[in-house]
Amino acid sequence: MGKRGWWDCLRFTILAGLLAVAGAGFGQDSGPAAESSSSAPSRDEVRELREQVRNLREAVAAMRSEAQRYHAETIELRQEIEQIRAASVTRVEPASSAGASVDAASYQVAPTAATPGETQPDQRKTERAASLEEEYQLLSGKVDEQYQTKVESASKYRVRLSGIVLLNLFSNQGTVDSIDLPTLAYDLPPGASGGSFGATLRQSQIGFEVFGPQLAGARTRADLQLDLAGGFSSAPNGVNAGLLRLRTGTMHLDWARTSLVAGQDGLFFSPTSPTSFATLATPALTYAGNLWSWVPQIRVEHRWSVGEDSNLLVQGGIMDPVSGERPRSSYYRQPVAGEQSRQPAYGARVAWMGSLFGQPFHVGFGGYYSRQDYGYGRTVDAWGGMSDWDLPLGRQFSVSGKLYRGRGLGGLYGGIGRSVMFSGDPASPSTEAKGLNSVGGWAQLKYRPASKLEFNGAFGQDNPHVADVRAFPYAQSYGDPTLVRNQGSLVNVIYRPRSDLLFSAEYRYLKTFTVENANYTAGHVNLMMGVLF
């Protein structure tokens, strides 16, 4: 090979090397470019997330810095207040003769002596201290208020906790059905002491209320009320271990003038009860003219405006058909007479509400119907008509009450707890059943000489028809089936020195009559202290 051949070979080798290098470079550049082109959206999302995280970190850091600044300002305010207080007072020697003994009580606190030029700055410091202290107390009160009203829940909606811790000290003269919640008086049994004394907290209550979102233009809310009057534990001193009991629990849909209520609640067609803290577990004058019950129900309410200060309220609904019978089992729910009828109970009420003498008033009229089936074709149509009122007689006096007439009202604590009377053994197919007719009511006079003090006096009576009791002497009854009249009267005073504290004293007198014209009496004294929350 000549010189020219070697030169051509060298040129070819150099050219091949350059092409190889260029090809490698092109291959290395084309891969990342394609990858960058395909993953551009992912990188943008990551970049956006990083930016959001950075912003959140900056916001958290700012909040921490602000919280530390507020904390430091609070400490500085406290120190400044203490310094100004210390500078504005001084201890001077006691005004006593030389050599006399000196005690702490003889020291006086006086303003610091100051020159005329120092008087004005000291005065400004004092005013500044007072202003700072007032501001500090205001802020502390706001913080305490927010902390007190904050109740954490699983949902984002506000929950409010309420209730009362109530202590009852009671004493009875005579024989009653329940020594802490007496409703009936009985004959003195042989060997009895003729009275009793005790104390209880089982009438204490706790409640929850939740405020939900709006639905179809209606505000939603719900509440639940419990107490400890569900019975007694079967253990030594079990009377002091009251069992938890459901009172009421309702759900509300509230529009401007219409409401839908579902749950367990009081009788909407018989809403009022006498004022008493001696009988929170069962309303006052039970079995003595006061129709009441806590019953599962669904009702609708509508309000019409009648003038500037009054409204017309119409209510109607269905409810569980209670008949006053005890459950047949402690574990399984078996149907009783009202539920065996296979239909609900019905109720309705019309009421006029307004303002009189600057106080609210109402007058209402209600009705009730329920079918009861006692087996073997024995059915009873239970019904009731009632009226209720609460009328101011001025700024300090008011009168309230209720009247009713009906049949088969044992489930509503009418007829002294009896709905029907039987001619013989209720389990026998040949025994007849008759709905027990009854009439009753109560009235109360209230006197409020001050906003923190009130006096109440009330009287009530439940009067089953004597002819029904004589004709059918057997009953599914709470008490003695021969009872034909029960009277109750009470007087009490309620003092509330604060909105969350109350003291009360009550005297109650019971008188119960039988079909043989016998009558029994009992007296009950109750002293109460309660703290509301």
ZIHU-V915009 format. One record per backbone hydrogen bond with DSSP energy under -1.0 kcal/mol. NH is the residue of the N-H (numbers start at 1). CO is the residue of the C=O. If there is no record, write none. Layout:
# ZIHU-V915009
NH;CO / NH;CO
This chain:
# ZIHU-V915009
6;2 / 7;3 / 8;4 / 9;5 / 10;6 / 11;7 / 12;8 / 13;9 / 14;10 / 15;11 / 16;12 / 17;13 / 18;14 / 19;15 / 20;16 / 21;17 / 22;18 / 23;19 / 24;20 / 25;21 / 26;22 / 27;23 / 28;24 / 29;25 / 30;26 / 31;27 / 33;29 / 34;30 / 35;31 / 36;32 / 37;33 / 38;34 / 39;35 / 43;39 / 44;40 / 45;41 / 46;42 / 47;43 / 48;44 / 49;45 / 50;46 / 51;47 / 52;48 / 53;49 / 54;50 / 55;51 / 56;52 / 57;53 / 58;54 / 59;55 / 60;56 / 61;57 / 62;58 / 63;59 / 64;60 / 65;61 / 66;62 / 67;63 / 68;64 / 69;65 / 70;66 / 71;67 / 72;68 / 73;69 / 74;70 / 75;71 / 76;72 / 77;73 / 78;74 / 79;75 / 80;76 / 81;77 / 82;78 / 83;79 / 84;80 / 85;81 / 86;82 / 87;83 / 88;84 / 90;110 / 92;108 / 96;94 / 100;97 / 106;103 / 107;104 / 110;90 / 118;115 / 119;115 / 122;118 / 123;119 / 124;120 / 125;121 / 126;122 / 127;123 / 128;124 / 129;125 / 130;126 / 131;127 / 132;128 / 133;129 / 134;130 / 135;131 / 136;132 / 137;133 / 138;134 / 139;135 / 140;136 / 141;137 / 142;138 / 143;139 / 144;140 / 145;141 / 146;142 / 147;143 / 148;144 / 149;145 / 160;209 / 162;207 / 164;205 / 165;531 / 167;529 / 168;200 / 169;527 / 170;198 / 171;525 / 172;196 / 173;523 / 174;194 / 177;184 / 186;175 / 192;189 / 196;172 / 198;170 / 200;168 / 204;201 / 205;164 / 206;226 / 207;162 / 208;224 / 209;160 / 210;222 / 211;158 / 212;220 / 215;218 / 218;215 / 219;254 / 220;213 / 221;252 / 222;210 / 223;250 / 224;208 / 225;248 / 226;206 / 227;245 / 228;202 / 230;243 / 233;238 / 235;233 / 238;235 / 240;237 / 241;238 / 243;231 / 245;227 / 247;225 / 249;264 / 250;223 / 251;262 / 252;221 / 253;260 / 254;219 / 255;258 / 259;301 / 260;253 / 261;299 / 262;251 / 263;297 / 264;249 / 265;295 / 270;267 / 288;285 / 290;285 / 292;412 / 295;265 / 297;263 / 298;318 / 299;261 / 300;316 / 301;259 / 302;314 / 303;257 / 304;312 / 306;310 / 311;353 / 312;304 / 313;351 / 314;302 / 315;349 / 316;300 / 317;347 / 318;298 / 319;345 / 320;296 / 322;320 / 340;336 / 342;339 / 345;319 / 346;369 / 347;317 / 348;367 / 349;315 / 350;365 / 351;313 / 352;363 / 353;311 / 354;361 / 356;359 / 359;356 / 361;354 / 362;390 / 363;352 / 364;388 / 365;350 / 366;386 / 367;348 / 368;384 / 369;346 / 370;382 / 372;380 / 373;337 / 374;378 / 378;375 / 379;377 / 380;372 / 382;370 / 383;407 / 384;368 / 385;405 / 386;366 / 387;403 / 388;364 / 389;401 / 390;362 / 391;399 / 393;397 / 398;446 / 399;391 / 400;444 / 401;389 / 402;442 / 403;387 / 404;440 / 405;385 / 406;438 / 407;383 / 408;436 / 412;409 / 413;410 / 414;409 / 417;414 / 421;434 / 422;474 / 423;432 / 428;425 / 431;428 / 434;421 / 436;419 / 438;406 / 439;463 / 440;404 / 441;461 / 442;402 / 443;459 / 444;400 / 445;457 / 446;398 / 447;455 / 448;396 / 450;453 / 454;494 / 455;447 / 456;492 / 457;445 / 458;490 / 459;443 / 460;488 / 461;441 / 462;486 / 463;439 / 465;437 / 469;465 / 470;466 / 471;467 / 472;468 / 474;422 / 477;475 / 483;480 / 484;513 / 485;513 / 486;462 / 487;511 / 488;460 / 489;509 / 490;458 / 491;507 / 492;456 / 493;505 / 494;454 / 495;503 / 496;452 / 501;498 / 502;530 / 503;495 / 504;528 / 505;493 / 506;526 / 507;491 / 508;524 / 509;489 / 510;522 / 511;487 / 512;520 / 513;485 / 514;518 / 515;482 / 517;514 / 520;512 / 522;510 / 523;173 / 524;508 / 525;171 / 526;506 / 527;169 / 528;504 / 529;167 / 530;502 / 531;165 / 532;500 / 533;163
